Amino acid sequence: MPVLARSRSRRHASWSLRLLAGLAGGLAGGLLFGVLMSAFAIGGDPFFGQTGILTLVSSLLGLEPGGLYLVQVWALHAVFSVLFGALFALLVPPRIGRGKSLLLGLAWGFALWLFGAFLLLRALTGAPLMFDAAAVANMVGHLLFGLGLGLVYPQFFVEEERLRDESTGFKPVRPA
């Protein structure tokens, strides 16, 4: 196999792995966020109040509470989670380390909340721009999303390096 073809396939595999890591991380973060969202749906209501995030998103999509409402909201939430996880993977280089990945994941979650849920969504729906209980709960949810994403994303590359080292016979030198 020519050297050029090998390097292209490695690059392609790297992008595939990055995308997979972002999708998995987005799903993990989305589950964390979704658990918080569901807990509020059952017991309290910063997500469902008049300016709550689910109410705003639902109004944009024409969803009515009742019936399959929570299933529809969860499905939409999962789609957004994996899409934003994949976008994270396209923006963040692989093998950045666990600490940096966690910090970037939290920053990504905060940025999604600030520019997406807090500013853009409220502007699109005409909801007042105020830092109320709904905004705080939603910010915490987005930070949980970033936490899950930042924790899962680097794990794919640690395993990739371990498998590559095993296949080549490379044994890293460990300090005594």
Long-range contacts (C-beta under 8 A, 24 or more apart in sequence): 14-94, 17-94, 17-156, 17-157, 17-160, 18-89, 18-90, 18-94, 19-86, 19-89, 19-90, 20-156, 21-89, 21-94, 21-152, 21-153, 21-154, 21-155, 21-156, 21-157, 22-85, 22-86, 22-87, 22-88, 22-89, 22-90, 22-149, 22-153, 23-82, 23-85, 23-86, 23-89, 24-85, 24-152, 24-153, 24-156, 25-85, 25-88, 25-89, 25-105, 25-148, 25-149, 25-150, 25-151, 25-152, 25-153, 26-81, 26-82, 26-83, 26-84, 26-85, 26-86, 26-88, 26-145, 26-149, 27-78, 27-81, 27-82, 27-85, 28-148, 28-149, 28-151, 28-152, 29-81, 29-85, 29-105, 29-109, 29-144, 29-145, 29-146, 29-147, 29-148, 29-149, 29-150, 29-152, 30-77, 30-78, 30-80, 30-81, 30-82, 30-85, 30-145, 30-148, 31-81, 31-148, 32-144, 32-145, 32-147, 32-148, 33-77, 33-81, 33-141, 33-142, 33-144, 33-145, 33-148, 34-74, 34-77, 34-78, 34-81, 36-137, 36-140, 36-141, 36-144, 37-73, 37-77, 37-141, 38-70, 38-74, 40-137, 41-70, 46-133, 46-134, 46-136, 46-137, 46-138, 47-134, 47-137, 47-138, 47-141, 49-133, 49-134, 51-122, 51-127, 51-128, 51-130, 51-132, 51-134, 51-135, 52-134, 52-137, 52-138, 53-117, 53-121, 53-134, 53-137, 53-138, 53-141, 56-121, 56-122, 56-125, 56-127, 57-121, 59-125, 60-121, 60-124, 60-125, 81-145, 84-108, 84-112, 84-145, 85-149, 85-153, 88-149, 88-153, 89-153, 92-153, 94-154, 94-156, 94-157, 95-154, 95-157, 95-161, 96-154, 97-154, 98-151, 98-154, 101-150, 101-151, 101-153, 101-154, 102-147, 102-150, 102-151, 103-150, 104-150, 105-146, 105-147, 105-148, 105-149, 105-150, 105-151, 105-153, 106-143, 106-146, 106-147, 106-150, 107-146, 108-146, 108-149, 108-150, 109-142, 109-143, 109-144, 109-145, 109-146, 109-147, 109-149, 110-139, 110-142, 110-143, 110-146, 112-142, 112-145, 112-146, 113-138, 113-139, 113-141, 113-142, 113-143, 117-142
